[in-house]
Structures are given as structure tokens and as C-alpha cells.
Amino acid sequence: MRDTVIPNNVPYAISRYSAEELKEALKKMYLIRKFEEGAEDSYMRGLIHGTMHLSIGQEASAVGSCMSLSDEDKITSTHRGHGHCVAKGADLSRMFAEFFGKESGYCKGRGGSMHIADPSKGNLGANGIVGGGLPIAVGAALSAKRLGTGAVTICFFGDGANNEGAFHEALNMAKVWNLPVVFVCENNKYGMSTSTERSTAVKNIADRAVAYAMPGVTVDGNDFSAVTEAVDAAVERARNGEGPSLVENVTYRWRGHSKSDRNRYRTKEEIAEWQSRDPIAAMAKLLVDHKIATEDEVAGIEADATRIIEEAIAFATEGDNPKIEEVTRDVYTEETAS
Amino acid sequence: MNMHSKTDLRELSYAEAIREAMDIAMVRDERVILMGEDIGVYGGAFGVTGDLVEKYGTDRVMDTPISELGGAGVAVGAAMTGLRPIFEFQFSDFATLGMEQIVNQAAKIRYMLGGAVSVPVVMRFPSGSGTGAAAQHSQSLEAWTAHVPGLKVVQPATPADAKGLLLAALEDPDPVMIYEHKILYKMKGHVPDGYYTTPIGKAAVMREGKDLTIVATSIMVHKALDAAETLAAEGIEAEVIDLRTIRPMDRDTVLASVRKTGRLVCVYEAVKTLGVGAEVSAMVAESDAFDYLDAPIVRLGGAECPIPYNPELEKAVVPQVPDILEAARNLARGRV
């Protein structure tokens, strides 16, 4: 991290982070994109079962939000959580192994796409219940405050979750107890098929912060630097004991909600318009324009990501399936209960 | 240990015993916090937390907003990250608002994450009828949570077990749900001094007998013991088992008793259908103890009805001592 005053006209992220940190961020964005594409391809080829929720198009939100976090800081994630997992430093091979349902996966094949977690890196897990992670994140922040760890929790949730009761209860309690938590809403415009216009009474979800007397800001979630600037400020407030904030990253998922989605609720033109605002292309351009990386280096970073994903898929393919006789293992911590 | 020392024979109410357990736990372990609605200066709707807030402050005895879902979820998240929360639902009925966090999160997180984390949360549920509070403040919903793998569910019937099971719950690495009966809060009984635990998953034989087995939970244990006293005078020796934990259930103690007596009555306050009694009955029917039965199994449970307001109606919808007596006499005299 650079400790200098931000010059005029230089995007926040360029001033705030070192070249190495920025190139690592770009790499993570490529890893997310290629993880999702690999997952989709594996599904198409019948290598995996179940469903998945892909975050292609949302990479800047996941990576940008986690920039100032350490492994001690926590995140809670969502059903569309692969990107958060990568952003928080997960191992791609173990992620893919979980996706393939293997014993070598993060959840030993018990969780799958919707429950990938890595507590050793502070990732408390994705969640299959919309809004399920909101109160849990507040609990993690309560632990940090009470135990004096100095850790901050980022709670990722979608625009759909902002209409759950859990959203209201969690944000209210976080403010009442002044806890170190940042609520990051990834507003990708649709809760499954229902648009925010049809589901949400306010124009911007961040407007709801007023009801909880906390700062709220809406940013272009496809602009890495804008995301980083907003979330870093919120993380710093939380770390300084100034309580919770709400940041809304406006973004878009290029793919459908899940594999059953036929995209009947949105137009091809709308999807194409958002694809022209690719957050990864924008990030690469940012690094090249500011001479953080050359175009060759960017190509090298992408090639690295491709190789890592290929290795991860190979690792996952070779992994052992869990043993059926161990199916009830880990229901309880001690195997005495039934 | 001197079993007859004066302190060993001291009596506490069930509520006092729970409070003493929380007090002991909070001294022993800085990570223990209490959370719930009106548990601070108010002392809890049933006075269970009492004046603990004066001793430990509002950072450790936390009044939550009226937010059962959020509150339960905060307790789950705190338990995953190093605290040992004891979360009180003001009435067990209100836990219906928090079921998402209990059933989808607390119970499943360890399994879904392949054992990477445990969720050592303790939740307390003041339950049961008899207070004139009608249908939304009087239910016995323990079977709901007992149906969910990943949870442990206990129902202490005595002050001593209320203390011991709470302290055992805090030692347990997994989520433990404690269903306390509101009518028992004022009941007094012998409570040992200091720290001890009552094992989760172990039933207690409260009275030995050879003629029939009465398996009971919570307040019904006391009704069963009252009935057993009357039955003894009539020459019928009833064995009374307090199940204490309904998940995991103590199969060995129940089956051993049924093998001895050959007759079984299950008594519980919750609605009879699909409840604890169904599980106890099936446990016997699926085991070798079935061969020892001399009569059909009898279940006594709550009526297929919400808890009504009128006091006579309220009594009529849950098993009472005469119901137990009638069932026991019929069984013992071969009338079933």
C-alpha cells in the first residue's frame, strides 16, 4: 500500500495500492471469470450435477470489496459466492474439488457450489438462503468487538436480500451496537427474474441506510476503483470504531440466475449493453493506462489464470469421492450423537 | 464429597438454578454472553436472568431489539467466531420467527462446511401451557427442532437438571436447544452447589418399578411421579423415566425399562401426533423390547387443538394426573 496523498485525476485504487497488489487483483478477477466459465463448461459436459449461480460480470465487486481485508477479517457470502471466495484468497483447486463433490473439496463434498467456505481465510461461507448471512455477519462483528480482535466483517448480499426481514433486523442491530461490519449489496438488478424496480420501493438500495442512521453510498460496481474507494472507507470507519456502513455496488450478472434460467425477463440488448461494460476489461485498461502493467503483462496474468483453472479442474477430476459410510460425519462435532 | 452437607441440600427454584448456571458460566468463561429480549434491567419476561446485568453489564447481558430472526442469527455468527452466546427466546412460540437461523444455519453449517467450523450456540425456549396466555404463548414445539440433525434438544424437568444441562450445553461444541417449562420456573428442588454438568443424551430413572414404564418429559415428569405415588398405594409399581434429552434420545434406558416392565406409557405436553411419544413408541416397536410388551403402548399427549384461553379448557387439552392414572391402571390390569 502507498502512503502518499492522492494526486488529482488519479483513480483512488491506483494511488492507494501498489502495482503488485493491483496486478494480483486483476489476476483474481480473471480467476473468478475462468472459474465460472470452467464450472459452466463442466456442467455442460455432464461432469457435475446440481445447479450453480455464476457471477460473471460481477468480478470487480467481489475483488474490489476485499482489497483492504486481511485473513483475520471475515466475510459472509451468498448463493452467488464463488467470486467472494476467490477474492478472499481461496485455493482454486479445493474450490473446484468441492464443485465436483470430492472429499478433497473445501466442504469434503458435503456443501457444493452454494456452501463453499474457507474459515482459515476468514470466509465464513456462502449461503443458500437469501439474507441468511446478514445476521451471521453481525454476529461475527459482535465477536470481533467483544474479543477485541480488530477484525472487520464484510457482509455480501444481493438486491433480493434487501427485501428480507433479516436485512432490516441485521442492519438495525449492527447500528444499535455500533459493530465493525460493512454491508455490501451487490445489486445486479434482478432477484431471480424480478427486477429491483418491481420489488424494491426505493430507487437505490443504499438509500435504506438512512433508516439505520449509517452511511450509505451507491457506486458503479463494475468500476474496480470506485468499489475499492467506497468499501475501503467503510472498512476504515468500522475498524476505527465508527460502526457499520452500507455500500451498494451496481453490477450485472451476464448469465441467468441459475441453470434453469431462460432469460425471459430481460432483453438481449440489455445483456449486451452490460457486457460492453466488462469490469475485467476496464480493470486491465486502468492498469495499462496508468502504466501499472503492460498489455503483455495483462496477457500473461490472464494466461496464468487459465493455467491455474486447468490445474484446478484436473485436481478436482482426480479427487476421491467421499465414502458413503461417512455420510453422517460432521453432523456433530463429536460422533456420539445420533 | 459429603452428600449430607448443609449446602448440598439447599433448594433453589428452577429459574434460580438456570440463573446460577449462567452466573457460574460467565465467571468461568469470558466468552459467555447472554442475549435476548428484555433480559437486562427487566430481568427477563420470567425473571430468569434476574439481576445478572448488574453483575456483568450490558456488554455481556445484551437486550436485543424485538428481532428473533436477527437475534438468533447474531448468536449463530458470534458462536462461529469465538463467543459462547446463550440466546433466550422470550417465549418458545416466538422462535417460529427465528426458525431460518436455527434450522438452515445453526444446525447445518458444520455439516455443509465439511466440519470446518462448529456452532456452539445455546438457545433457551420458555415453553408450555398453564399461564392463561392462550394459543401463541403456550406451545410445546420441541419436536420441531428435535427433527433436525445437527441440533441437540433437552427438556430439563428439575432445578438440578436445569442447571446441569445448561452447563453441559455450554461445554458442547454444537447447538443445544433447551426447552424450559414456564410452570416449572417457580418449582423448588435440591440443586448441588458449584459447577457440575448433567450429561446430554442420558435419561434419568426417577422412580423404579416393575409393573409399567412411564416415559415423560418436562412438567409431565412431575405429573407422572404424582401418579406413581397413587398407583403404589394401589399395588401398581410404576417406573418413571425422565427423558431429559429428546435428541439424541437415550435408547438404552428406555428399552431396558420396557424389557423389565412389559408395559409403556409415554406422557408429554406437546400435541400427541408426530411428537416425542411417536418416536419413543417406534424405538420400542423396532427393537427387541417389543417382544417383552404385554400390552399395546399408550401415548398421552396434547389435544389436536391450539392451547385455549379458558382455564378449564386449557387444563383439558394437556395430560393431567388422572389421565396418567387411568392409562396406567388399564395397562396394569390388562384392560388395554
Contacts between the chains, C-beta under 8 A, distances in Angstrom:
chain1	res1	chain2	res2	distance
A	74	B	81	6.7
A	76	B	77	7.6
A	105	B	114	7.3
A	106	B	113	7.6
A	106	B	114	6.7
A	106	B	116	7.4
A	107	B	112	6.1
A	107	B	113	5.3
A	107	B	114	3.8
A	107	B	116	7.3
A	108	B	114	3.5
A	108	B	115	7.0
A	109	B	114	7.4
A	110	B	111	5.7
A	110	B	112	6.1
A	110	B	113	7.8
A	110	B	114	5.1
A	111	B	112	4.4
A	111	B	113	6.1
A	111	B	114	6.4
A	115	B	112	4.1
A	115	B	113	6.5
A	117	B	112	7.9
A	117	B	113	4.8
A	117	B	116	6.2
A	117	B	117	7.7
A	118	B	116	7.7
A	119	B	80	8.0
A	119	B	113	7.3
A	119	B	116	5.1
A	119	B	117	5.1
A	120	B	116	7.9
A	124	B	77	7.4
A	124	B	80	6.2
A	124	B	81	7.5
A	124	B	117	7.6
A	125	B	109	6.9
A	125	B	112	7.3
A	125	B	113	5.9
A	127	B	105	7.8
A	128	B	104	7.5
A	129	B	100	6.2
A	129	B	104	5.1
A	129	B	105	7.4
A	132	B	73	7.7
A	132	B	100	6.7
A	132	B	101	7.6
A	132	B	104	6.3
A	132	B	105	5.9
A	134	B	70	7.7
A	134	B	73	7.1
A	135	B	69	6.9
A	135	B	70	4.6
A	135	B	71	7.6
A	135	B	72	7.3
A	135	B	73	2.4
A	135	B	74	5.1
A	135	B	76	7.2
A	135	B	77	6.4
A	135	B	101	6.4
A	136	B	73	5.4
A	136	B	74	7.7
A	136	B	76	5.6
A	136	B	77	3.6
A	136	B	80	7.0
A	136	B	101	7.9
A	136	B	105	6.6
A	137	B	77	6.2
A	138	B	70	7.2
A	138	B	73	7.2
A	138	B	74	4.8
A	138	B	77	6.3
A	139	B	73	6.5
A	139	B	74	4.1
A	139	B	75	6.3
A	139	B	76	6.0
A	139	B	77	2.2
A	139	B	78	3.9
A	139	B	79	7.3
A	139	B	80	7.1
A	139	B	81	6.9
A	139	B	83	7.9
A	139	B	85	7.9
A	140	B	77	4.7
A	140	B	78	7.2
A	140	B	80	6.9
A	140	B	81	4.6
A	141	B	77	7.9
A	142	B	74	6.0
A	142	B	77	7.3
A	142	B	78	4.9
A	142	B	83	7.0
A	143	B	77	7.4
A	143	B	78	4.9
A	143	B	81	3.9
A	143	B	82	4.8
A	143	B	83	4.9
A	144	B	81	7.3
A	146	B	33	6.8
A	146	B	59	6.9
A	146	B	78	7.8
A	146	B	83	6.1
A	147	B	31	7.6
A	147	B	82	5.4
A	147	B	83	7.2
A	149	B	82	7.9
A	165	B	69	6.0
A	165	B	70	7.9
A	166	B	69	5.6
A	166	B	70	6.2
A	166	B	73	6.7
A	166	B	100	7.4
A	168	B	70	7.9
A	169	B	65	7.2
A	169	B	67	3.9
A	169	B	69	5.8
A	169	B	70	2.7
A	169	B	71	7.5
A	169	B	73	7.8
A	170	B	70	5.2
A	170	B	73	7.0
A	170	B	74	7.7
A	172	B	65	6.1
A	172	B	67	7.0
A	172	B	70	7.4
A	173	B	64	7.0
A	173	B	65	6.2
A	173	B	67	6.4
A	173	B	70	5.6
A	173	B	71	7.4
A	173	B	74	6.1
A	176	B	65	6.6
A	177	B	62	7.8
A	328	B	149	7.8
A	329	B	115	7.1
A	330	B	110	5.9
A	330	B	111	5.2
A	330	B	114	6.1
A	330	B	115	3.7
A	331	B	110	7.3
A	331	B	111	5.2
A	331	B	149	5.1
A	331	B	150	5.5
A	332	B	110	7.5
A	332	B	150	7.1
A	332	B	152	7.8
A	332	B	174	5.2
A	333	B	110	6.8
A	333	B	115	7.8
A	333	B	118	4.8
A	333	B	173	3.8
A	333	B	174	5.4
A	334	B	173	7.0
A	334	B	174	7.9
A	336	B	201	7.0
A	336	B	248	7.7
A	337	B	152	6.3
A	337	B	174	7.5
A	337	B	201	6.6
A	337	B	247	7.6
A	337	B	248	4.5
A	338	B	248	4.8
